[in-house]
Amino acid sequence: MGGVGLFSLPSSSSSPPRLSSSVSLCGAVVAVVLVLISNGPAVCDGGKTSTFVRKVEKTIDMPLDSDVFRVPPGYNAPQQVHITQGDLVGKAVIVSWVTAQEPGSSVVLYWSNNSKQKKVAKGKFQTYKFYNYTSGYIHHCTIRNLEFNTKYYYVVGLGHTIRKFWFMTPPAVGPDVPYTFGLIGDLGQSFDSNKTLTHYERNPRKGQTLLFMGDLSYADNYPNHDNVRWDTWGRFIERSAAYQPWIWTAGNHELDFAPQIGETKPFKPYTNRYHVPYKASNSTSPFWYSIKRASAYIIVLASYSAYGKYTPQYKWLEEEFPKVNRTETPWLIVIMHSPWYNSYNYHYMEGETMRVMFEPWFVQYKVDVVFAGHVHAYERSERVSNIAYNIVNGQCTPVNDQSAPVYITIGDGGNLEGLANNMTEPQPSYSAYREASFGHAIFDIKNRTHAYYSWHRNQDGYAVEADSLWFYNRYWHPVDDSTSV
C-alpha cells in the first residue's frame, strides 16, 4: 500500500493533514478506515467512556502556608499580579495587582524588547468589604497602543518594592495566523489544582493565552465566604497570569451572594479583582463580551446573568454574531461556565434553558467549538444540534449537524469539591469521549482550516495526550471531523 493515503493520521502528528495529489480508490478506502480508527479509539453508539481509573483519593486544599501562596518580600510589594486583554484586538493589556500596606502607586512602567524606551501608564485602585473582610488596594491599569507580536516588560510597585514581569502581544488579527490557547476551568487551590497549573505550564505545546471557564478561588466554600482565599488564589496563579493573558468567564462560585451575612451584591469580589474589556465589544456588562486574538473570535457568555429574550445579554449576542467576519477571524470560539451537553449526573441539564435560547444562532453562524466548565470532569461531544423541536413535532433528540460546534466540558481543574465521577448510562450518542480526571487542554490553531486540540490528564507525562483530534474549520473547511461512528 505504498504511496496510499488521503492525509496523515491525526493522532500521530500536530501538523495539519495534507491532501495527496493522486490517490487510488482502494487506497482512499483504506485511508478513511485508518483515519476513523486513529481518531476514535472505540467504536460504539455513544462514543467512548475512558477506561482510565484515577486513584481514589480526597481532594485537599493546600494549607495557607504553602509556598505557592507566598507573599512577595518587601514593603507594600505588589502581589496577585495578573493580566488580561485590554481591548478588542489585542493591542492593549489590563494589568492588575494588589498592595497590602497602603495604596502606593497605580502607575505601570513598561517598554518593548525592541525600543527599550520606557513609558508609563496610569491606573486606579479600589477596595471592597465583604462581611468581616477588607480587601487590600486593588490596582487596575490599562496599557494601550502596543505593537503586535512584541515582547513587553512591565514594572509595578513604583515607590516601594518594585516587581518586574513580561508578556507577549499577539500577532495582528488575520485569517492564517497560528496561535495557541490553553484551557482550564474550575481550578480552585487544592493540591490537584497545583498539578493542573504545573502541567499546563510544562506542556511542550505552549499556550500563549489561557481561556478560563469560570470558578476561580472557591472562597465561597469556606465559612462566611472567606475572602482571604481570594488573596491566596491570586498569588497562586500569578506565576502564569502575570505573564500571559487569562481570559475570564464568571462561574457560579463567583456569585458570592450571601444574604445570611448581609452580602446581597452578587459577584462583588470577582468584579473588584478581575476586570475585562467588555465595553470594547459594546457590552453593557463584564459578564459577557468578545475579543479578537490572532485568527480567533472569542465570545464570552454569562451562565448566571439573564439571557431570556430581550434581556441585555440576549440583545448583545443577537447583534454580536453578525459582526464576526470569518475571512478575518476564521475560528469562532464560545466560552461559558455551565455546559449545554453534559452526560454526567452532576449539574445535569442546568444549561438547558440557555441552550434553547442561543443554540440556533450557534448553528446558523457555524461556531467551531464551545468550551464550558462547571462539571468537574472532562467530556467532548460530537457535532450535534437540538434545534428542530417546535413543541408539537416531537423532534427533541440531538442530531448530527456539521454546522454545529463541538461542545467540550473542561471543569476539571482540581478544586476542593472533587471529581464528578457518576455518569449517565448508557452514554448518549452525542458524547464522543468522557473521563473523570483532572487536567487541562490546548487548542492550537494552525491556519484558517485546521486546529489541533488535545486534552491532558494530570496523571500523565507533560506531553501525553489523553484525548485529541483535528478540528476542521466550519467556515473554510467544513469536513466531518467526528471521532466516533
Helices and strands as residue ranges (DSSP letters): G 10-12, H 25-39, E 48-49, G 67-69, E 79-85, E 93-99, E 107-112, E 119-122, E 124-126, E 129-130, E 133-134, E 137-143, E 151-156, E 163-168, E 179-184, H 191-202, E 209-212, G 219-221, G 223-225, H 228-241, E 246-247, G 252-254, G 259-261, H 268-273, G 278-281, E 289-293, E 296-300, H 312-320, G 321-323, E 331-335, H 352-364, E 369-372, E 378-381, E 384-385, E 399-400, E 406-410, E 431-435, E 439-445, E 450-457, E 467-472
